[in-house]
Amino acid sequence: VDGVPLGHPTYNQYRADLAALFPDYNNSDGAAGFFQLDTTQFSNGMHNLSWSVTDNQGIVDGVGARFIEIQNLGGSMASQQNSLKLTAIEDTSGMLKIKAILEEKGIHSSTIILEPRADREKRSSLPSSLDTEWQKTLEIEIEELERIVVSFKTSGGDKVLGWGFDESQELPIGSKLDSLNQKFYWIPGPGFLGVHVLHFAMSDGTFRSQPVKVIVNIVPKTYPQNKNPKIVH
């Protein structure tokens, strides 16, 4: 949910319609599964629910995502986090710092970090000890429905805050900021193509650091070409 793995479903359940639609597979007689979700662990509002599977060759891929709306009785954790973000004063002493690190891109382990040319050229003129220590921009390009995990290197403070293009915008629907463990998860659902500008800052409860900008460019999903297509007469 919101890009965070919650565990394995109860799987290998027989369903007659699935067995009939997809015969002669390894799990044709056990293709159904279910997972019990405790909604009280999530803030009220829209969330992204997604599944991934591993086949008998060890290949992992996503099999779809849905937006779900959670409405628990009581307050919303998201509104509390937003309140802290707006009331924190930006630190000018330089004691609070934050750096964004791309920890995982897609379901597989390969990662690509793209940084704006101007930032690269500017850092190339800095002393080596400061070159990438506290960069202010991290640019990532992914295909739609891929998952990203961003972790944060911080100095001072004990909680990471996040917002969108400006402070009036929340983080994207279907994403999750684990403020205490300092990780950001997101599997963008359908319709999120394009560039998304996010901001993250470190807070000590009163002050917050200058934000680091994370730019996520989402491009259409590509599929491998079938070199030997089946001809249907």
N, C-alpha and C positions, 0 to 999 in steps of 0.2 A: 504494500500500500504506500503510495507516494514515493515509490522507488526504493523502499526499505524492505528487504526480504524478511518475512515473518515466520517461515517454516514450510514444511512439506504438508500437502493435503492428505486426507485419507483417500487412498487411491486404489486402483484395480477393482472398481465396482462395475458390475455388469449392468448394461442398459440395452434393451433389445433394439431400439432404434439406431443406436450408434453401431452396434454389432452388424446390423443389416446394411447401414450406409457405408461402412468401412471394413469390409471383410478381408481376411487373409493377411492381417498385420499381426505383429507379435502380441499386441494387447487388444485385439478386436473385441475380446470377451471381457475386457476390464478397462475400458477407456474413460469411464466416469470417475470423478473425484469430488470431494467437498472439503471445505475448510471453515472452521468456526471462528468468527471474527468478533472480538470484544470491542465494540464501538466506543466504550467509555475511555479508551486509551487515546482517542483522537479528538481534535477540536471539532466543533460544529462547522458545517459547511461542506463544500465540494472536495472530493478526494479522488485519486486515481487508483483503481484496482487493476492489477495486471498479473499475468501468469507466464512462467517460462517452463520449458520442458527439456529433458535430456533424452536423446534416443539411444538405441543399443550400440551405436558407434561412438558415443560420447560427445555428440554435437549438441550444443545448447542454443536455444533460440526462444524468442518470445512468441506467444500464440494469441496475443490480443490484450486489449485493455478496455476498461469501462470507467466512466465517471460515476461515482456514487455520492449521494448527499447524506451526511450524518447529522442527525438532530437529537443530541442527548439533552436531558434536562439539566439545567445549571449553566454556569459560565463557560466561556470559550477560552482555551489556552492561547489561541491566536490573538485575541483582542488584548490579553494581558501583555503579550510580547510586544505588540504594536505600541501600547501605552508607554512601555519602558523606552522604546526606541525614540519616541517623540519627545520625551521629557529629558533624556540624557543630553548633557552639554558636551560639545565637541572639545576634546583635549588638545591644547596647544603646546603642551610641554614636551610632547614626543615620548612620554612614558608608555602610552598605550599604542600598540602596533598590531597589524594583522597582515598576513600574506595568504593568498589563495593558492592551493595546490591541487591539480587534477589527479585524483587518486585512481579513478576508474572511468573508462569510457566504453559504453556498450556493455553487452553481457560478457564479452571476452576481455582479456587482460591488456590488449594493445591500447596505447594511449598516444594522442597527438596533442601537443600544446602549441597553439598559434598565438603570437603576440604581435600587436600593431607595430608596423615598421618604424614609426616615429619613436615608440618606446624602446625598441631594440637599438636604434641609432643613439638615442640619448644615453642608454645604459652603457653602450660601448665606450663612451668617453669618461665613465666614472671609474674610480679606483676599483680593482678587482674585488676587494673585500665588500664593496657595496653593490656590486653589479646586479645581482638578482636577489639580494637579501630581503628587501621589503618592496617588491614591485607593486605598482598600483593598479595594474590591469592584467587580467588573464582572459585570453580569448580562446574559445573552444568551438569546434565545428563537429556536429553530429548529424546522423540521419534521423528522420522522424521515428519515434517509438524506441530509440536507443536510450539507455540509462547512463546518467553521469553521476559520479560521486566526487564532491569537492571537499577536501579537508583544509584546515586552517592552521597555520603557524602563528602563534600569538605571543605578545609580550605585555604583561600586566592584565588586570581584569580577570573575570571568571565566566563571562557569558558572551556568545556571539549574537549580534542582532543582524537582521536582514530586511531589505525592502527592494522594490522594483526600480523603475527608471528614475523616479523621485520618491520622496518620503510619503506622498499621498497614495502610492501604489504598493500593494502587498506583493509578496513573492508569488510566483505563478501557481495557479490551481494545479493540484496533483504533485506538488513538490513538498519536501519536508526539511526544515532546518532543525537539526539536533543541536540546540544551543550549548548544552553542557558538555557534550562529547565533541563539539566543534566539527560537525560534518553537515554537508548539504546534499540531499538526494533529489533526483528528478528524472522521471520518465515522461517526456512531453507526449501528450495524447494527440490524436488527429486534429488538425487545424492550428497547430502551433508553428507552422513554417515561418521562417524569417529570423530577424535578429531580435534578441531579448537582452536587455541591459539590466543587470542585477547589482546590488550593492550590499556589502557586508562590513560590519564594524565590530570592534571589541569593546566591551563595556565593563566597568567596575561597579555599576549600579548608579553612579552619579555622572560620570564622564564617559564618553565613547571616543574611540580612535578616529582618525581620518579614515574614510571607508576605502576598501579595495573594490574595484569594479570587475565584475565577471560578465563577459559578453558571450552569449551562447547563440551561435548561428545554426539554425536547424534547416537542413536541406532535404529534398525528397528522398525517400528510401529507394535504394537500388537493389536489383535482384540479379543473380548470376544468369548468364545466357545459357540456354540449353543447346549444346553443340549438335546434338542429334535429336531434333524434335520429332515427335511421333506424328505421322501423317494419318489423319482420319478421313476415310473415304465415305 
